Amino acid sequence: MAPATQMAAPPPRARGGSFRVLRTARVAPSSPDGVPSLGERAVPLTFLDAIWLTTPPVDRVFFYRLGTDDDGVDAVLSRLADSLSRALHVFYSLAGRLRLTPGKTNRYELFYQPGDAVAFTVAEHDDGVGVDELATDDPREVAKIALLVPELPDGGAVLAVQATVLPPARRGLALGVTVHHAACDGSSSTHFLHTWAAACAGAAVLPKPPVIDRTFIRERDDLYDFMVNRTKEESDKFRSPDVADGKLLATFTLSGEILQSIKDRIAGVAARRGGASPPPRCTSIVATFAVMWQCHIRAALAGDVEADNNPRIHGRAHFVFPTDHRARMEPRVPDKYLGNCVGPCFASAPKEEIAAADAEDGLFTTCAAIAAAVDEGTRYDPGYWERCREHVGGMSASDGPPLAVAGSPRFRVYDVDFGFGRPAKVDVVSVAKTGAISVAEGRGGGIEVGVGLPPERMERFRRCFADAVAWLSSPSRPVTRDMDRSAPGHSPALSAPVCLPETDAAGAGADNTEWGQTPAYLAFGRHHHMILTCSTLKAGDRAHPKHKIKKLASFSSPEHRSHSRQPTSSIGNSFPPTSEFKESSLAAVELQKKREE
């Protein structure tokens, strides 16, 4: 195995007080014994790769706690570099560089030649902020976490790695990985991470190697030209107006119980409304997107309710999430294909309906829009990309950029074990730059979502989320024989929830989230609940706790709610919640945490 070539240590970065870069090495692919060395190779970008040419790279950071039984940190760093070299032998395109294809004016390729290598930076951070403070779900300053992920070197590099030693007693480790999205999608990059981790841990059998073969993708020159030649105006539709500096990064977890409650309530609204059309297919990932989109819009509009004619209130909201097309293309693309094979799903709904005074109706709106986007986005037929272009063209600048998604629970980022245990925390730091949210499997079950927002917006979002969790934690009751007689389109013989398994495989949900990976159930029923968000109360209703209880009880009646819904101009009245609701909401969050522990 060829050792990594050491470079002179660069001067410390000026971004942090006690953050120091100790050294940077160039780690080149190494061939196993008996295997010829890699020669010069060029991997052309497809139109699916070209989509990401001008987007910011994806920055992930993995936090680890090194046990007392583990080797010293220097030995750990050495193993990381050696195993990275072995992993790069099969993922050689990640050691190459992005360049314009010779003789072409708008076609690009990943070019690898002997001597190319990946920058591996070793740093330390000892200002008293250790792994325990950084590996938390609570809001943290993005500026502090951004120090832990490397920048891509100049010259077209598509991968960089940084290992930062953390307190206490140098037993914390932050492993930052930066990948240019034009080189590969999330499925491919996490396949690389799992392979690297297995090699470092000394696994007897490594994951299957990647398939580096662009002939599986049927090229579309018209789409390639469109992706490369997009105007600044078209690209800006997807950019967040906020800058990463000064933002906070926090993680919000939706437990399995909360996700089931969302599904039950969506089914309840559908049963109450009746009609011949079936309720939206509310899987766990759809439920996650639905509630996070609703909280995002409510938090964003909280300060915009003074004027009824405010365009920020009366416009449309947009939500974009990737879907994996490997299994849908002809010919079928291998699961381990190294590159990009994802396309967008577009959901859209009026902001007034998402942030409706009746939170249940707002949640139904987001769920229905996202479920419809899944149905449309997973039909990879000849008209798929034309529909995508129509969606982009239909976005108004006054609507603001869409809320986008990065990551997937299917990536199993919490299984990336380099031999010293599973990560204590994983963050997608780049969402603070792009304005997206990240999704991953929950460490204790469920799904966790990373959000990067300015401090004031983050506080509003936290209140919205806490309020939603409190409401979703309240009792609900599925449809019964007596209750169901008035619901058209449903059998009066039902005395228990009608459950449908999630069987429709739809790579909905950030890059590869397939429906049906985990059995889940959708219960059809009408629900009776005694807790609503304070958006159902007018200012005058807050005078006396007893009156508030009566008001809540009366609003639990579907018949009463159908005649007393507030006008949509009150969408901001629920932010922030009253102190009583805020306390109960936060208490519900704490109760959920205790249950998960």
N, C-alpha and C positions, 0 to 999 in steps of 0.2 A: 504494500500500500504506500503510495506516495504521501509523504507528510505534507501538512498544510504549510504554505510558504508564509513566513512572518513578514510583516511590514513594520516600518518605524511607527511608533505610537504617535498619533496626531495630538495636537494640543487639546486640553480639555475644552468641551463645548461651553459656550458662554451662557447657556440657557438655564443653568441651575447652580445654586450655591455650593452644595457639597456633592454634586454629581461630577464624576471624573471618568473619562475614557482612559483605560489602562493600556490597551493595545488593540490593534486590528490585524487580523490574519486574512489571507485569501485561501479559501478551502476549495480545492479542485476535485473533480470526480476521480475516484481511484478504482481501478479494475481489480476484481477478485483474482486470486491466484489462478493462472491458467486461462484467463479471459483476456483477449486482445484489448489494447487501449483504444479509447474512442478516437475516431478520426473526425475530420471536418464534416459538419452536417448543417443543413438548412431546413427549417420547418416553416413553411409559409403560413401566414395568418389567413383564416377564413373570414367571411363576412361576420360570423358570430364573434370572432376575436376583435375585429375592427371596431365593433360597437364601443369597446372600452379603451381605445387608443388615447383619448384625451381626458379620461377620468382619473381622479386621485387613486393611488395604490391602496390596497387593503392592508391595514395595520392591525395585527392581533398581538396581545400580550398575555402570556400564561404565567400565573404566579404559583410558585411551588414553595413548600416548607420542607427543608432538608432535615431528616431525622438525625438523632445522635448516632445511630448505627450506620448511617451513610458515610461514604468516603469523604475526605475533605473536599472543599469546594474546588480546589485546583484540579483534583482528580476527576471531579464531575465535569468541569469545563473541558478537560482533555478528551474525555469520552464523547462529549457532545460534538467536538470538532471531528474526531475520527469517524464517528458514525454518520455525520453529515456528509463526509467525503464518500462513504460507501453508498448512501442513499442517492447522492447526485449521479452516481454511475448509471442508474436506470432512469432518473429524472434529469437527464443531461441538458434538456432544453432550458431548464431553470438556471443552469450555470452559464447559459449563453447570453446574448444581448439582442435587443430589439433594433432592427435597422431597416432602412428602405431597401427593397429588393433591387439588386444591381440591374440596370437597364430599364427600370420601371419608374414611373412618376408618382404613383399613388398606391403601390402595393408593398406590403411589409412582410418581414419574416423574422423568426428567431434563429440567429446564426450562432452555432457553437464551433469553436476550433480549439485544438489542444493548447492549454495554457489559460483558457478562460476559467474563472473561479468565482465563488460567492464570498462577499465580504462578511466576515465573522468578527464582530466587535465585542470586546469584554470591557465592562465598566463596573463601577461601584457607586453606591448611593448611601451615604451614611450621615444624613442630617437629622437622624432621630426618627424619621418616618420609616417604619419597617414594613415587612410583608403583611403583618396583621392589619395595619392601618390602610394599606393599599388594596389588599384583597378583600374588600368589603362591598356590600351592595349599596351603602349610603353614598350620597353625592360626594364626588372628589373632584378636585381641580384638574381639568384636562391638561393644563400646562405641566403638571407634575407627572402625569402618566405618560404624556407624549415623549418625555425624556427616555422612556424605557423601550421605545421602538426605533429602529434605525431608519435613516433616510436612504433611498436608493442612490447608489453612486452614479455619477455622470457617465455618459457613454452608452446608455441603453440597457443597463442592468435591470433584471426583472425580479431578483430575489436578494434580500439582505437579512442578516440575522444578528441579534444582539443579546448577549447574556449579561444581566446586571446583578451583581451581588448585593444583597439587602441585609439590613439588621433584622432581628437581633443576632449578634455574634456570628455574622456572615452565614447564617443558616436559612436565609431567604434567598430566592432566586426568581428573577423576572426574565422570561425568555420572550423577546420581541421578534416578530416575524413580519416582514413587509414584502408583499407580492404585487407586482403589476398585474392588473386584472386582464390585460390583453394576452398575457401568457397562459392563463388558465382560470377556470371558474372555482367556486368554493368547494365543489366536490373533489376536483383535482388537487387543489392546494392542501386540503385536509387529508387526502390520500397520501400525499407526500409527507405530511407531518406524522401520520400514523406509521408510515414506513420508517422514517428517521427515528422515531421513538422506539419502535420495535428493535431496530438495529442497535441503538444505544443500550437498551435493556438486555441485550444478549438473547433475544428470542430465537428459538431453534428454527422456526419457520416465519419468514417475513410475509407481509401482505402481497397479493398478486402484483406483479409489475404493471406499470402503466402501458397503455397502448398509444404510441406516438405515430399516428397515421392519419394524415389529413384527407385521404381519399374517401373516408367514411362520410364526410360532409359534402353534400351536393352544392357546389358553389353557385352563388347568385351574384353576377357581376353588377347588376343594377343596384342591389342592396349594399354591396361593398362600396360602390361609388357614393351612395347616399350616406352611409355611415362615415366615410372619410371626409366627405365634403359638406357635412352639416354646418349650417351657419351658426354664428355665435348666439343669435336670438333663439334658435331651436335648442341649442345646448343649454342655454341659461334657464329654460323652462324647468330643468331638473336640478338646478343648483340652489342650495340654501342661501338666503341673503345674509345669514348670520356667519360670523367668523368664528373659528375654533377658539381663539384666544379669549379667555374669560369664561368659557363654558364650563359646566359641570357635567360629569358622567355618572350615571346611577343605573342600578339594575332593579327591575321589578319582576317578581315571580308570581305566576298564576299556578296555583296548586291544581291537582287533579280534581279536587272537590269544586273549586271555583270554576274550572272549565266545564264541568258537568252542569253546574248551576246555570252557566251561560246557555248551554244547549237546551236545558229544560225551559228556560224563560223564552228563548226564541221559539221553541215549539209551542209554548203557551200563547204567545202573541199570534202565531199562525192559526191555532185552534180558535182563538177568540174572534179573529177576523173572518174565519171560514173561507169559503171560496173553493173553486175546483182545483186551483193550482197547488201543488205540494209545497210544504215549507222549505226554506232554503236548507241545503245540506250543510249542517253546522258541525264540522269536524273540530278537533282540538286546535289545529293551526288556524282555521277560519275563526273560531271563537277568540283565539289570542289576538289575531289581527283586528277583529271587530271591536273589542273593548279598548285596545290600545289606540286605534284610530279615533274612536269616540272621545277618549280622554285627551288625545292630542288636539282635536278640534275645540273641545270645550275649554281647555287651558289657553289655547291661542285666542279665542274669542272673548275671554273673560273681561278684557279691558276695552272691548269694542262695541259695547251695547248702549252707549249714550245716545246715538243717533240711529233711528230706525232705517234711514236710507244709507247707512254705511255699507259700501260695496263689499267690504271684507266679511260682513255677516251674510249678505244675500247672494254671494257667489256660490260656486261649486267647489267641493273638496275632491282631491284626487289621491288615489292610493295605488302604488305600483309595487309589484313583487314578482320575482323571477320564478320560472317553472322549468324543470329539467326536461329536455326533449330527447334524451338519448334513446328511450324506449319507443318513441313515436316516429322517428325518422325512418326513411327507406333509402338505403338499407339501414337496419338497426345499428345504432352506434354502441360500441362496447361500454359497459358500465365503468371500466377503468380508463376510458379515453382521456388523454391528457390534453386539455385545451378548454375552450368554451363551448358549451352545448346547451345554453339556456336562452329563454326568451321571456319577454315581459307579459304579465297579466295586468290589466287596467281596471280599476274600480273607480266609480265616480258617483257622487250624491250631493244634493243641496246641503249646504252647511247648516241651514236652519233645521232641517230634518235630523241631521246627525246630533246637533246640540239641542234637540227638543226638550221642553220642560219635563215631559214624561221620559225618563231615562230608558225605560224598557222599549219604547217606540224608537228612540234614537239608536239603541243597540240593535234592534231588528233592522233598521235601515242600513247600518254598516255591514251587518252579517249578510243581508240579502245582496248588497252590492258586491261584496267580496266573493260570495258563493257564485254569483253570476259571472264574475271575472274568471273564476277558476274554470267554470264550464266552457267559457269562450276561449280562454287562453290555453287550455289543454287540447283543443282541437287543432292539431298541427296539419292543416290542410293547405291547399295552394293559396287560399285567401288569408292565411294567418298574418303575414307581414303587412299586407295591405290594410287589414283591420288595425294593426299596431300604428301604422302611419296615420290613419284616420283619428285614432285616439289622441296621438300627439298633436295633430293639427287642431283638434277640438279643444285643447287646453288654452284658456285665456290667461294672459299675463296678469290680469287683475285677480285671478283665483289664487295666485301664489304657486310655488313649486309643490309637486306631489310629495306625500310622505312615502318614502321608499324603504325597502327592507334589505338587510344583509344577513347572511348566515342561515343556518337551518338546524333544527333538532337532530336531523339525520346525520350530521357531520360528527357527532359524538366527540366534541372537543374535550369533554371531561374524561375521556378514556385515553388521552394522549399522555401516556406514562413512559418516561424515559428511564425508568428503573429506580426512581426515588419517590414513587407515589403519584397519585392522580393530582392534577392541578387544584389548588384551593380556589382559584378564580380565573376566569377567562374573560377578557374584554376585547371588543372590536373598537379600537380607539378611533379609527377613521370615520366612524359615524358622526363624530363631532365636527368633521370638516364637511361632510356631505349632507348633513341634516337627516340622515336615515335613522332607522332603528335596527338593532341587531337581535336575532333570536337564536336560542340554543336550548338544548335539553336542560331541565332544571336539575341541580345537584341532588335535591331530595325528591325528585319527581316533578311532574308538570313541565312548564315551559318558562324560561326566563328571558326577559327582554331588556336590552341595553338602550338607554336614551341619553343623548347629549343635548343640553339646552342651556341658555343663559340663566343666571341664578334666579331672577324673578319668575321666568317661565317655568323653571324647574320646580319652584315652590308651588306654583299653581297646579302643575301637572301632578305633583305628589299628593296634593289635596284631592284632586279629581280621582286619582287612582285609589287612595284610601277610602274615599266615599263610595267608589264602585265596589270595592272589596267588601265593605260593610253591608252594602245593599245585597250583593250576591251571596253573602254569608247568611242572610236572613232565611227563615223557613219558606219553602215553596211546596206546593202539593200538586202531583200530576192529576190528569183527568180521571174521573171515576164515572160509573154508570149514570148516577143521578146528575152530575154536573154536566155531562156531555150531551144531554138530550137536545140542548138548544144550539149545539154547534153544527152547522150545516156541513155536509161532506164527511162527517165522522160517524162511525158506528156507535149507537147507544149501548152496545153490548160491552164496551170496554170497561174494565174495572181496574186495570193496571196500565202502566205506560206501555205504549207500543214502541219497541226498540228496533232500530235498524243498525246493523254494523257498518262501519266505515269500510266499504269494499271498493270504492272507486279510486283507482290509482291516478292521482293527479299531482304532478310535481309542483303543487302549489305551495308557496311558502318559501321563498328565499332560496333559490338556487337548487334545491333538490328535495324539498319536503314532499314526500309521497303520501297520499291518503292511503290508509289501510296498513301502515307500518305497525301501528299499535291498535288493538281492538278497542273500539269506543262505541258509545251508543247514543242514539238520539231519541229522546222521549217526547212523544206528542202529548200535550196536555195543557189545561188551563191552570194557572197558578194563582194562589192567594197569598199575598205577603203583607206584613204589617210594618215594614220599614221602607220608606222611600227617601231618595235624596231630598235635601231641603229645597231643591228647585220647584217642588210641588207646593211650597208655602210662600205666600206673599209676605211682605215685610210686616204687615200688621198681625200675622198669625204667630209671631215669635214672642208675643208678650207674656204668655203664661204656659208653663209646661203642661198643665192639664188640658188646656185648649189644644196644644200641639198634639197630644196623644189622641184626642178625639179626631182631630183633622187627619192624622195618619190613618186611623182606623177607617174613617169614611172613605179615604182614597184607596183603600185596599179592595173596594168593590168595583169590578169592571164596569157595571152599569153606571155607577156614579162618575167614574173617570171618563166615560164616553161623553158625558154631558158637561163636564167641568174642566176640560183641558184649557190651559192658559194659552194665550196667543204666543206665537213664536217670537215676538219681540222681547220676551222675557228670558231668552236663552241664557243670558249671563247672570241671572239672579241666583244661580246655584254656586257662584264663585265669589269669594271663598265660602265654604259652608259655615253655618253658625257654629259657635264654640261648642254647643252641645253635640251637634252632629260631627264636628271635627274630632271631638274626644271619642265618641263612639266609633267613628271610622278608624281612628288610629288604634283603638283598643282591639278592633276586629283584625287589623293587620298583625298586631302583636300576638293575638290568639292563633292566627294562621301560622305565624313563625314557630310558635311553641308546638303546634301540631306536627309541623314538618320536622322539627328537631326530634 
